[in-house]
Amino acid sequence: MSENIRVERKGEVEVVTLSRPDVLNALNRATLEDLAEAFERVASEGTARALVVTGDGRAFAAGADIAEMRALAPVEAESFSRLGHATFEALENLPIPTLAAVNGFALGGGCELALACDWIYASEKARFGQPEVALGLIPGFGGTSRLVRRVGVGWAKELILTGDPIVASDALRIGLANRVYPVEELMERSLAAAESAGSKGPLAVSLAKRVIQQGQDADVRTAHALEQSGFGLVFGSDDHAEGMDAFLGKRDPSFKGR
């Protein structure tokens, strides 16, 4: 697609790899635009069952491209932030499971990119952080909200207000990372998890993801109503019938996504 990212299909899993290792996969405007295009294509084609995001080299993504950002005027900086938000919202709102395979540095915008995925697997060499305050900035791609939701307000404030990075084991301890693996196992484990989620009923997976996302912004009563409605909705699908028939028949289901 571009020199900034690489997009590959591995079975039914789409793998998007940030490919600017010489600058630790820094997120410049062109890279964000390429990511947005890739996520839009995945959504429109509707053939991938899951998506993994990772990075080439020593970094997942070590933040925004400081050399590019240095010259931005305030109105241009706000526009850049809007681009990052739109790109990561496109990722977050994909109707399939998304997983960040964090191989190394995930700092600033890189951490925010990982946070836009449904869950995060990290290598033992991964480092997470929101170091923007050390540059006189604040997070600009959703970190002030997604990090709070992921780890709670206390840990989010510590990470954002100190700007200090944390190692993979600490990310696991506070709930930022779901699992930590040796670096040589990370992609194999990430693909296996993506394949597992992608093998389940696609309508159910998509609806469950949407109910979770909408429910976290709602009061408990509304969240429960969303779940009740969704539970009833899937009973009208062919996949529901296939899943239950397969279970009763002691065979693997063959889901069609309808």
PyRosetta script that sets phi, psi and omega in degrees:
from pyrosetta import init, pose_from_sequence

init()
pose = pose_from_sequence("MSENIRVERKGEVEVVTLSRPDVLNALNRATLEDLAEAFERVASEGTARALVVTGDGRAFAAGADIAEMRALAPVEAESFSRLGHATFEALENLPIPTLAAVNGFALGGGCELALACDWIYASEKARFGQPEVALGLIPGFGGTSRLVRRVGVGWAKELILTGDPIVASDALRIGLANRVYPVEELMERSLAAAESAGSKGPLAVSLAKRVIQQGQDADVRTAHALEQSGFGLVFGSDDHAEGMDAFLGKRDPSFKGR")
pose.set_psi(1, -43.7)
pose.set_omega(1, -177.8)
pose.set_phi(2, -162.8)
pose.set_psi(2, 173.6)
pose.set_omega(2, 176.1)
pose.set_phi(3, -80.4)
pose.set_psi(3, -8.8)
pose.set_omega(3, -177.2)
pose.set_phi(4, -88.7)
pose.set_psi(4, -32.9)
pose.set_omega(4, 179.9)
pose.set_phi(5, -137.6)
pose.set_psi(5, 161.2)
pose.set_omega(5, 175.6)
pose.set_phi(6, -127.2)
pose.set_psi(6, 132.0)
pose.set_omega(6, -178.3)
pose.set_phi(7, -119.2)
pose.set_psi(7, 124.5)
pose.set_omega(7, -177.8)
pose.set_phi(8, -133.5)
pose.set_psi(8, 149.1)
pose.set_omega(8, 173.5)
pose.set_phi(9, -104.6)
pose.set_psi(9, 124.6)
pose.set_omega(9, 175.3)
pose.set_phi(10, -118.9)
pose.set_psi(10, 97.9)
pose.set_omega(10, -172.6)
pose.set_phi(11, 66.2)
pose.set_psi(11, -121.9)
pose.set_omega(11, 178.4)
pose.set_phi(12, -103.2)
pose.set_psi(12, 13.9)
pose.set_omega(12, -180.0)
pose.set_phi(13, -108.2)
pose.set_psi(13, 126.2)
pose.set_omega(13, 174.2)
pose.set_phi(14, -87.2)
pose.set_psi(14, 128.9)
pose.set_omega(14, 179.5)
pose.set_phi(15, -114.0)
pose.set_psi(15, 120.1)
pose.set_omega(15, 178.6)
pose.set_phi(16, -109.5)
pose.set_psi(16, 118.6)
pose.set_omega(16, -176.3)
pose.set_phi(17, -115.3)
pose.set_psi(17, 123.2)
pose.set_omega(17, 172.1)
pose.set_phi(18, -68.9)
pose.set_psi(18, 129.2)
pose.set_omega(18, -169.6)
pose.set_phi(19, -130.5)
pose.set_psi(19, 56.7)
pose.set_omega(19, 172.0)
pose.set_phi(20, -127.2)
pose.set_psi(20, 58.0)
pose.set_omega(20, -171.4)
pose.set_phi(21, -62.1)
pose.set_psi(21, -24.5)
pose.set_omega(21, -179.6)
pose.set_phi(22, -66.7)
pose.set_psi(22, -22.1)
pose.set_omega(22, 176.2)
pose.set_phi(23, -120.3)
pose.set_psi(23, 28.9)
pose.set_omega(23, 177.9)
pose.set_phi(24, 55.4)
pose.set_psi(24, 36.2)
pose.set_omega(24, 176.8)
pose.set_phi(25, 57.8)
pose.set_psi(25, 36.8)
pose.set_omega(25, 178.4)
pose.set_phi(26, -58.9)
pose.set_psi(26, 143.8)
pose.set_omega(26, -174.0)
pose.set_phi(27, -93.5)
pose.set_psi(27, 94.2)
pose.set_omega(27, 172.9)
pose.set_phi(28, -90.9)
pose.set_psi(28, 179.1)
pose.set_omega(28, -177.2)
pose.set_phi(29, -60.3)
pose.set_psi(29, -43.2)
pose.set_omega(29, -178.0)
pose.set_phi(30, -62.4)
pose.set_psi(30, -39.3)
pose.set_omega(30, 179.3)
pose.set_phi(31, -66.8)
pose.set_psi(31, -42.1)
pose.set_omega(31, 177.1)
pose.set_phi(32, -61.4)
pose.set_psi(32, -41.1)
pose.set_omega(32, 178.8)
pose.set_phi(33, -64.9)
pose.set_psi(33, -38.7)
pose.set_omega(33, 177.9)
pose.set_phi(34, -66.5)
pose.set_psi(34, -40.3)
pose.set_omega(34, 176.7)
pose.set_phi(35, -62.8)
pose.set_psi(35, -44.7)
pose.set_omega(35, 179.8)
pose.set_phi(36, -59.2)
pose.set_psi(36, -42.4)
pose.set_omega(36, 179.0)
pose.set_phi(37, -63.7)
pose.set_psi(37, -41.4)
pose.set_omega(37, -179.9)
pose.set_phi(38, -64.5)
pose.set_psi(38, -44.2)
pose.set_omega(38, -179.5)
pose.set_phi(39, -66.6)
pose.set_psi(39, -38.5)
pose.set_omega(39, 178.1)
pose.set_phi(40, -63.6)
pose.set_psi(40, -40.1)
pose.set_omega(40, 179.8)
pose.set_phi(41, -66.3)
pose.set_psi(41, -42.5)
pose.set_omega(41, 177.6)
pose.set_phi(42, -58.7)
pose.set_psi(42, -43.5)
pose.set_omega(42, -179.6)
pose.set_phi(43, -65.8)
pose.set_psi(43, -42.3)
pose.set_omega(43, -175.1)
pose.set_phi(44, -74.9)
pose.set_psi(44, -35.6)
pose.set_omega(44, -179.8)
pose.set_phi(45, -71.6)
pose.set_psi(45, -40.4)
pose.set_omega(45, 175.8)
pose.set_phi(46, 67.5)
pose.set_psi(46, 22.7)
pose.set_omega(46, -178.9)
pose.set_phi(47, -102.7)
pose.set_psi(47, -23.1)
pose.set_omega(47, 178.2)
pose.set_phi(48, -76.8)
pose.set_psi(48, 141.2)
pose.set_omega(48, 178.8)
pose.set_phi(49, -96.2)
pose.set_psi(49, -15.9)
pose.set_omega(49, 178.7)
pose.set_phi(50, -161.6)
pose.set_psi(50, 166.7)
pose.set_omega(50, -178.0)
pose.set_phi(51, -140.5)
pose.set_psi(51, 137.8)
pose.set_omega(51, 175.4)
pose.set_phi(52, -119.9)
pose.set_psi(52, 133.7)
pose.set_omega(52, 174.8)
pose.set_phi(53, -112.2)
pose.set_psi(53, 132.6)
pose.set_omega(53, 178.6)
pose.set_phi(54, -148.6)
pose.set_psi(54, -174.9)
pose.set_omega(54, -178.1)
pose.set_phi(55, -135.6)
pose.set_psi(55, 152.4)
pose.set_omega(55, 174.8)
pose.set_phi(56, -81.6)
pose.set_psi(56, 148.1)
pose.set_omega(56, 172.4)
pose.set_phi(57, 77.7)
pose.set_psi(57, -144.1)
pose.set_omega(57, -172.7)
pose.set_phi(58, -84.2)
pose.set_psi(58, -5.3)
pose.set_omega(58, -173.2)
pose.set_phi(59, -130.7)
pose.set_psi(59, 147.8)
pose.set_omega(59, 163.3)
pose.set_phi(60, -74.2)
pose.set_psi(60, -62.8)
pose.set_omega(60, 168.3)
pose.set_phi(61, -165.2)
pose.set_psi(61, 122.9)
pose.set_omega(61, -174.3)
pose.set_phi(62, -90.7)
pose.set_psi(62, 29.8)
pose.set_omega(62, 174.7)
pose.set_phi(63, 107.7)
pose.set_psi(63, -173.6)
pose.set_omega(63, 176.2)
pose.set_phi(64, -71.8)
pose.set_psi(64, 163.7)
pose.set_omega(64, -179.1)
pose.set_phi(65, -79.9)
pose.set_psi(65, 102.2)
pose.set_omega(65, -174.3)
pose.set_phi(66, -63.1)
pose.set_psi(66, -37.1)
pose.set_omega(66, 179.8)
pose.set_phi(67, -60.4)
pose.set_psi(67, -38.6)
pose.set_omega(67, 178.7)
pose.set_phi(68, -74.4)
pose.set_psi(68, -39.4)
pose.set_omega(68, -175.8)
pose.set_phi(69, -71.5)
pose.set_psi(69, -26.8)
pose.set_omega(69, -172.1)
pose.set_phi(70, -54.6)
pose.set_psi(70, -34.2)
pose.set_omega(70, -174.1)
pose.set_phi(71, -95.0)
pose.set_psi(71, 4.5)
pose.set_omega(71, -175.4)
pose.set_phi(72, -72.5)
pose.set_psi(72, 134.9)
pose.set_omega(72, 168.7)
pose.set_phi(73, -78.0)
pose.set_psi(73, 161.7)
pose.set_omega(73, -178.2)
pose.set_phi(74, -51.8)
pose.set_psi(74, -43.8)
pose.set_omega(74, -178.7)
pose.set_phi(75, -67.7)
pose.set_psi(75, -33.6)
pose.set_omega(75, 177.4)
pose.set_phi(76, -71.1)
pose.set_psi(76, -36.7)
pose.set_omega(76, 177.9)
pose.set_phi(77, -64.5)
pose.set_psi(77, -40.7)
pose.set_omega(77, 177.5)
pose.set_phi(78, -63.9)
pose.set_psi(78, -39.9)
pose.set_omega(78, 177.3)
pose.set_phi(79, -63.2)
pose.set_psi(79, -40.4)
pose.set_omega(79, 177.8)
pose.set_phi(80, -63.3)
pose.set_psi(80, -41.8)
pose.set_omega(80, 176.9)
pose.set_phi(81, -62.1)
pose.set_psi(81, -42.5)
pose.set_omega(81, 178.9)
pose.set_phi(82, -61.8)
pose.set_psi(82, -38.8)
pose.set_omega(82, 177.7)
pose.set_phi(83, -62.8)
pose.set_psi(83, -45.4)
pose.set_omega(83, 178.1)
pose.set_phi(84, -61.3)
pose.set_psi(84, -43.7)
pose.set_omega(84, 178.2)
pose.set_phi(85, -61.1)
pose.set_psi(85, -46.6)
pose.set_omega(85, -178.6)
pose.set_phi(86, -62.6)
pose.set_psi(86, -40.4)
pose.set_omega(86, -179.7)
pose.set_phi(87, -65.0)
pose.set_psi(87, -46.4)
pose.set_omega(87, -177.2)
pose.set_phi(88, -73.6)
pose.set_psi(88, -29.9)
pose.set_omega(88, 174.3)
pose.set_phi(89, -67.2)
pose.set_psi(89, -35.9)
pose.set_omega(89, 176.0)
pose.set_phi(90, -62.1)
pose.set_psi(90, -39.7)
pose.set_omega(90, 175.6)
pose.set_phi(91, -66.5)
pose.set_psi(91, -48.8)
pose.set_omega(91, -177.7)
pose.set_phi(92, -60.2)
pose.set_psi(92, -34.1)
pose.set_omega(92, -174.9)
pose.set_phi(93, -93.7)
pose.set_psi(93, 5.5)
pose.set_omega(93, 174.0)
pose.set_phi(94, -58.7)
pose.set_psi(94, 140.6)
pose.set_omega(94, -176.4)
pose.set_phi(95, -81.7)
pose.set_psi(95, 13.2)
pose.set_omega(95, 179.3)
pose.set_phi(96, -121.3)
pose.set_psi(96, 160.7)
pose.set_omega(96, 177.1)
pose.set_phi(97, -64.2)
pose.set_psi(97, 139.2)
pose.set_omega(97, 178.6)
pose.set_phi(98, -126.6)
pose.set_psi(98, 139.4)
pose.set_omega(98, -175.0)
pose.set_phi(99, -134.3)
pose.set_psi(99, 132.2)
pose.set_omega(99, 173.4)
pose.set_phi(100, -94.4)
pose.set_psi(100, 122.0)
pose.set_omega(100, 174.8)
pose.set_phi(101, -100.9)
pose.set_psi(101, 94.0)
pose.set_omega(101, -171.3)
pose.set_phi(102, -87.7)
pose.set_psi(102, 104.2)
pose.set_omega(102, -173.9)
pose.set_phi(103, -86.2)
pose.set_psi(103, -24.4)
pose.set_omega(103, -177.1)
pose.set_phi(104, -154.6)
pose.set_psi(104, -127.8)
pose.set_omega(104, -178.2)
pose.set_phi(105, -67.4)
pose.set_psi(105, 128.5)
pose.set_omega(105, 171.5)
pose.set_phi(106, -128.7)
pose.set_psi(106, 86.4)
pose.set_omega(106, -172.2)
pose.set_phi(107, -119.4)
pose.set_psi(107, 145.0)
pose.set_omega(107, 177.7)
pose.set_phi(108, 55.9)
pose.set_psi(108, -121.5)
pose.set_omega(108, 179.1)
pose.set_phi(109, -59.8)
pose.set_psi(109, -27.2)
pose.set_omega(109, 176.5)
pose.set_phi(110, -67.8)
pose.set_psi(110, -41.8)
pose.set_omega(110, 174.9)
pose.set_phi(111, -64.4)
pose.set_psi(111, -40.0)
pose.set_omega(111, 179.6)
pose.set_phi(112, -66.4)
pose.set_psi(112, -34.9)
pose.set_omega(112, 175.2)
pose.set_phi(113, -63.4)
pose.set_psi(113, -45.4)
pose.set_omega(113, 178.1)
pose.set_phi(114, -61.3)
pose.set_psi(114, -40.0)
pose.set_omega(114, -179.0)
pose.set_phi(115, -65.1)
pose.set_psi(115, -23.4)
pose.set_omega(115, 179.0)
pose.set_phi(116, -77.7)
pose.set_psi(116, -10.0)
pose.set_omega(116, 176.0)
pose.set_phi(117, -85.3)
pose.set_psi(117, 160.9)
pose.set_omega(117, -177.6)
pose.set_phi(118, -66.3)
pose.set_psi(118, -38.6)
pose.set_omega(118, 173.6)
pose.set_phi(119, -152.7)
pose.set_psi(119, 168.7)
pose.set_omega(119, -169.9)
pose.set_phi(120, -128.7)
pose.set_psi(120, 124.4)
pose.set_omega(120, 167.2)
pose.set_phi(121, -106.4)
pose.set_psi(121, 141.4)
pose.set_omega(121, -176.4)
pose.set_phi(122, -128.2)
pose.set_psi(122, 148.4)
pose.set_omega(122, 170.1)
pose.set_phi(123, -82.7)
pose.set_psi(123, 163.6)
pose.set_omega(123, 178.9)
pose.set_phi(124, -64.1)
pose.set_psi(124, -16.7)
pose.set_omega(124, 179.0)
pose.set_phi(125, -92.9)
pose.set_psi(125, -0.7)
pose.set_omega(125, -176.8)
pose.set_phi(126, -67.6)
pose.set_psi(126, 146.9)
pose.set_omega(126, 174.0)
pose.set_phi(127, -133.9)
pose.set_psi(127, 133.1)
pose.set_omega(127, -178.3)
pose.set_phi(128, -117.5)
pose.set_psi(128, 145.6)
pose.set_omega(128, 176.0)
pose.set_phi(129, -177.7)
pose.set_psi(129, 160.3)
pose.set_omega(129, 173.3)
pose.set_phi(130, -122.6)
pose.set_psi(130, 82.0)
pose.set_omega(130, -171.7)
pose.set_phi(131, -87.6)
pose.set_psi(131, 15.2)
pose.set_omega(131, -171.4)
pose.set_phi(132, -57.4)
pose.set_psi(132, -36.7)
pose.set_omega(132, -176.2)
pose.set_phi(133, -63.1)
pose.set_psi(133, -25.3)
pose.set_omega(133, 177.2)
pose.set_phi(134, -67.9)
pose.set_psi(134, -16.9)
pose.set_omega(134, 177.3)
pose.set_phi(135, -105.2)
pose.set_psi(135, 7.9)
pose.set_omega(135, -177.2)
pose.set_phi(136, 76.2)
pose.set_psi(136, 23.8)
pose.set_omega(136, -177.5)
pose.set_phi(137, -121.9)
pose.set_psi(137, 179.6)
pose.set_omega(137, 169.4)
pose.set_phi(138, -126.5)
pose.set_psi(138, 163.2)
pose.set_omega(138, 175.1)
pose.set_phi(139, -55.2)
pose.set_psi(139, 141.7)
pose.set_omega(139, -175.5)
pose.set_phi(140, -122.7)
pose.set_psi(140, -3.7)
pose.set_omega(140, -175.5)
pose.set_phi(141, -119.9)
pose.set_psi(141, 29.7)
pose.set_omega(141, 174.8)
pose.set_phi(142, 106.3)
pose.set_psi(142, 2.2)
pose.set_omega(142, -176.2)
pose.set_phi(143, -63.0)
pose.set_psi(143, -34.7)
pose.set_omega(143, -177.0)
pose.set_phi(144, -69.7)
pose.set_psi(144, -17.4)
pose.set_omega(144, 177.6)
pose.set_phi(145, -107.2)
pose.set_psi(145, -48.4)
pose.set_omega(145, -176.3)
pose.set_phi(146, -67.8)
pose.set_psi(146, -35.6)
pose.set_omega(146, 179.6)
pose.set_phi(147, -67.0)
pose.set_psi(147, -39.3)
pose.set_omega(147, 176.4)
pose.set_phi(148, -59.6)
pose.set_psi(148, -45.1)
pose.set_omega(148, -179.5)
pose.set_phi(149, -65.2)
pose.set_psi(149, -34.5)
pose.set_omega(149, -175.4)
pose.set_phi(150, -77.1)
pose.set_psi(150, -44.1)
pose.set_omega(150, -171.0)
pose.set_phi(151, -121.0)
pose.set_psi(151, -4.6)
pose.set_omega(151, -177.5)
pose.set_phi(152, 94.8)
pose.set_psi(152, 159.2)
pose.set_omega(152, -171.8)
pose.set_phi(153, -66.8)
pose.set_psi(153, -34.4)
pose.set_omega(153, -177.5)
pose.set_phi(154, -64.5)
pose.set_psi(154, -52.6)
pose.set_omega(154, 178.6)
pose.set_phi(155, -65.3)
pose.set_psi(155, -37.7)
pose.set_omega(155, 179.2)
pose.set_phi(156, -61.5)
pose.set_psi(156, -43.9)
pose.set_omega(156, 179.2)
pose.set_phi(157, -64.4)
pose.set_psi(157, -40.3)
pose.set_omega(157, 179.2)
pose.set_phi(158, -62.2)
pose.set_psi(158, -45.9)
pose.set_omega(158, -178.5)
pose.set_phi(159, -66.4)
pose.set_psi(159, -41.4)
pose.set_omega(159, -176.3)
pose.set_phi(160, -78.3)
pose.set_psi(160, -41.0)
pose.set_omega(160, -174.0)
pose.set_phi(161, -80.2)
pose.set_psi(161, -27.6)
pose.set_omega(161, 174.4)
pose.set_phi(162, -88.8)
pose.set_psi(162, -30.0)
pose.set_omega(162, -175.0)
pose.set_phi(163, 74.1)
pose.set_psi(163, 4.7)
pose.set_omega(163, -175.9)
pose.set_phi(164, -79.8)
pose.set_psi(164, 134.8)
pose.set_omega(164, 178.4)
pose.set_phi(165, -77.5)
pose.set_psi(165, 162.0)
pose.set_omega(165, 176.2)
pose.set_phi(166, -126.6)
pose.set_psi(166, 154.9)
pose.set_omega(166, 179.5)
pose.set_phi(167, -83.4)
pose.set_psi(167, 170.4)
pose.set_omega(167, -174.8)
pose.set_phi(168, -60.4)
pose.set_psi(168, -40.7)
pose.set_omega(168, -178.1)
pose.set_phi(169, -63.9)
pose.set_psi(169, -35.6)
pose.set_omega(169, 176.5)
pose.set_phi(170, -72.3)
pose.set_psi(170, -36.0)
pose.set_omega(170, 175.8)
pose.set_phi(171, -61.4)
pose.set_psi(171, -38.7)
pose.set_omega(171, 176.6)
pose.set_phi(172, -66.0)
pose.set_psi(172, -42.6)
pose.set_omega(172, -176.4)
pose.set_phi(173, -63.7)
pose.set_psi(173, -37.2)
pose.set_omega(173, -177.3)
pose.set_phi(174, -93.1)
pose.set_psi(174, 0.0)
pose.set_omega(174, 176.5)
pose.set_phi(175, 90.5)
pose.set_psi(175, 9.3)
pose.set_omega(175, 176.9)
pose.set_phi(176, -74.2)
pose.set_psi(176, -44.3)
pose.set_omega(176, 174.3)
pose.set_phi(177, -102.2)
pose.set_psi(177, 143.0)
pose.set_omega(177, 177.4)
pose.set_phi(178, -80.9)
pose.set_psi(178, -40.2)
pose.set_omega(178, -179.4)
pose.set_phi(179, -148.1)
pose.set_psi(179, 155.4)
pose.set_omega(179, 177.2)
pose.set_phi(180, -126.3)
pose.set_psi(180, 132.9)
pose.set_omega(180, -177.8)
pose.set_phi(181, -130.5)
pose.set_psi(181, 158.1)
pose.set_omega(181, 168.5)
pose.set_phi(182, -55.8)
pose.set_psi(182, 146.4)
pose.set_omega(182, -172.8)
pose.set_phi(183, -57.1)
pose.set_psi(183, -34.9)
pose.set_omega(183, -177.8)
pose.set_phi(184, -73.7)
pose.set_psi(184, -12.8)
pose.set_omega(184, 179.3)
pose.set_phi(185, -101.6)
pose.set_psi(185, -10.0)
pose.set_omega(185, -168.3)
pose.set_phi(186, -58.5)
pose.set_psi(186, -51.6)
pose.set_omega(186, -175.6)
pose.set_phi(187, -68.7)
pose.set_psi(187, -38.7)
pose.set_omega(187, 177.8)
pose.set_phi(188, -60.2)
pose.set_psi(188, -45.7)
pose.set_omega(188, 179.8)
pose.set_phi(189, -67.2)
pose.set_psi(189, -39.3)
pose.set_omega(189, -179.1)
pose.set_phi(190, -66.7)
pose.set_psi(190, -44.4)
pose.set_omega(190, 178.7)
pose.set_phi(191, -64.6)
pose.set_psi(191, -38.5)
pose.set_omega(191, 179.0)
pose.set_phi(192, -63.1)
pose.set_psi(192, -41.8)
pose.set_omega(192, 178.9)
pose.set_phi(193, -66.9)
pose.set_psi(193, -42.0)
pose.set_omega(193, 178.5)
pose.set_phi(194, -63.6)
pose.set_psi(194, -41.6)
pose.set_omega(194, 178.0)
pose.set_phi(195, -64.2)
pose.set_psi(195, -38.6)
pose.set_omega(195, 178.8)
pose.set_phi(196, -62.2)
pose.set_psi(196, -48.9)
pose.set_omega(196, 178.8)
pose.set_phi(197, -64.9)
pose.set_psi(197, -38.6)
pose.set_omega(197, -178.3)
pose.set_phi(198, -70.8)
pose.set_psi(198, -18.4)
pose.set_omega(198, -179.4)
pose.set_phi(199, -82.6)
pose.set_psi(199, -11.9)
pose.set_omega(199, -179.3)
pose.set_phi(200, -81.0)
pose.set_psi(200, 174.1)
pose.set_omega(200, -178.4)
pose.set_phi(201, -56.8)
pose.set_psi(201, 114.8)
pose.set_omega(201, -174.0)
pose.set_phi(202, -63.2)
pose.set_psi(202, -35.7)
pose.set_omega(202, 177.3)
pose.set_phi(203, -65.6)
pose.set_psi(203, -43.0)
pose.set_omega(203, -179.7)
pose.set_phi(204, -65.9)
pose.set_psi(204, -42.9)
pose.set_omega(204, 179.6)
pose.set_phi(205, -62.4)
pose.set_psi(205, -46.3)
pose.set_omega(205, -180.0)
pose.set_phi(206, -62.1)
pose.set_psi(206, -44.2)
pose.set_omega(206, -178.6)
pose.set_phi(207, -68.9)
pose.set_psi(207, -41.2)
pose.set_omega(207, 178.1)
pose.set_phi(208, -60.2)
pose.set_psi(208, -42.2)
pose.set_omega(208, 178.0)
pose.set_phi(209, -61.6)
pose.set_psi(209, -45.1)
pose.set_omega(209, -179.1)
pose.set_phi(210, -64.8)
pose.set_psi(210, -41.2)
pose.set_omega(210, 179.7)
pose.set_phi(211, -64.3)
pose.set_psi(211, -40.5)
pose.set_omega(211, 177.1)
pose.set_phi(212, -61.0)
pose.set_psi(212, -48.1)
pose.set_omega(212, -176.4)
pose.set_phi(213, -66.0)
pose.set_psi(213, -42.4)
pose.set_omega(213, 178.8)
pose.set_phi(214, -71.8)
pose.set_psi(214, -35.6)
pose.set_omega(214, -177.6)
pose.set_phi(215, -67.5)
pose.set_psi(215, -30.9)
pose.set_omega(215, -178.5)
pose.set_phi(216, -71.5)
pose.set_psi(216, -17.2)
pose.set_omega(216, 177.4)
pose.set_phi(217, -96.4)
pose.set_psi(217, -0.1)
pose.set_omega(217, -173.9)
pose.set_phi(218, -113.3)
pose.set_psi(218, 165.1)
pose.set_omega(218, 171.3)
pose.set_phi(219, -71.6)
pose.set_psi(219, 166.0)
pose.set_omega(219, -173.3)
pose.set_phi(220, -59.4)
pose.set_psi(220, -42.2)
pose.set_omega(220, -178.2)
pose.set_phi(221, -62.5)
pose.set_psi(221, -43.6)
pose.set_omega(221, 178.9)
pose.set_phi(222, -66.6)
pose.set_psi(222, -40.2)
pose.set_omega(222, 178.2)
pose.set_phi(223, -60.9)
pose.set_psi(223, -41.4)
pose.set_omega(223, 178.7)
pose.set_phi(224, -66.5)
pose.set_psi(224, -37.4)
pose.set_omega(224, 178.2)
pose.set_phi(225, -64.8)
pose.set_psi(225, -38.8)
pose.set_omega(225, 176.5)
pose.set_phi(226, -61.5)
pose.set_psi(226, -42.4)
pose.set_omega(226, 179.3)
pose.set_phi(227, -65.2)
pose.set_psi(227, -43.6)
pose.set_omega(227, 179.9)
pose.set_phi(228, -61.1)
pose.set_psi(228, -43.2)
pose.set_omega(228, 179.3)
pose.set_phi(229, -63.9)
pose.set_psi(229, -44.6)
pose.set_omega(229, 179.4)
pose.set_phi(230, -65.1)
pose.set_psi(230, -38.5)
pose.set_omega(230, 179.0)
pose.set_phi(231, -60.7)
pose.set_psi(231, -42.5)
pose.set_omega(231, 177.1)
pose.set_phi(232, -67.9)
pose.set_psi(232, -37.0)
pose.set_omega(232, -175.8)
pose.set_phi(233, -62.3)
pose.set_psi(233, -42.8)
pose.set_omega(233, -176.0)
pose.set_phi(234, -67.9)
pose.set_psi(234, -20.0)
pose.set_omega(234, 178.9)
pose.set_phi(235, -69.7)
pose.set_psi(235, -11.9)
pose.set_omega(235, 175.9)
pose.set_phi(236, -93.1)
pose.set_psi(236, 6.4)
pose.set_omega(236, -175.5)
pose.set_phi(237, -98.9)
pose.set_psi(237, 152.8)
pose.set_omega(237, 172.9)
pose.set_phi(238, -65.1)
pose.set_psi(238, -34.2)
pose.set_omega(238, -179.7)
pose.set_phi(239, -61.9)
pose.set_psi(239, -36.8)
pose.set_omega(239, 177.5)
pose.set_phi(240, -60.9)
pose.set_psi(240, -47.0)
pose.set_omega(240, -179.9)
pose.set_phi(241, -63.4)
pose.set_psi(241, -42.9)
pose.set_omega(241, 179.9)
pose.set_phi(242, -64.1)
pose.set_psi(242, -43.3)
pose.set_omega(242, -179.3)
pose.set_phi(243, -62.3)
pose.set_psi(243, -43.9)
pose.set_omega(243, -179.1)
pose.set_phi(244, -72.4)
pose.set_psi(244, -39.1)
pose.set_omega(244, 177.4)
pose.set_phi(245, -63.1)
pose.set_psi(245, -40.8)
pose.set_omega(245, 179.4)
pose.set_phi(246, -65.2)
pose.set_psi(246, -40.9)
pose.set_omega(246, 178.8)
pose.set_phi(247, -62.1)
pose.set_psi(247, -47.9)
pose.set_omega(247, -178.7)
pose.set_phi(248, -68.1)
pose.set_psi(248, -31.4)
pose.set_omega(248, 179.7)
pose.set_phi(249, -88.4)
pose.set_psi(249, 3.3)
pose.set_omega(249, 178.7)
pose.set_phi(250, 54.0)
pose.set_psi(250, 48.9)
pose.set_omega(250, 177.2)
pose.set_phi(251, -136.4)
pose.set_psi(251, 167.0)
pose.set_omega(251, 176.7)
pose.set_phi(252, -76.6)
pose.set_psi(252, 137.8)
pose.set_omega(252, 179.3)
pose.set_phi(253, -74.5)
pose.set_psi(253, 156.2)
pose.set_omega(253, 173.9)
pose.set_phi(254, -121.9)
pose.set_psi(254, 90.7)
pose.set_omega(254, -175.1)
pose.set_phi(255, -80.4)
pose.set_psi(255, 142.3)
pose.set_omega(255, -179.3)
pose.set_phi(256, -112.6)
pose.set_psi(256, -7.0)
pose.set_omega(256, -179.8)
pose.set_phi(257, 76.3)
pose.set_psi(257, 32.8)
pose.set_omega(257, 177.8)
pose.set_phi(258, -148.5)
pose.dump_pdb("model.pdb")
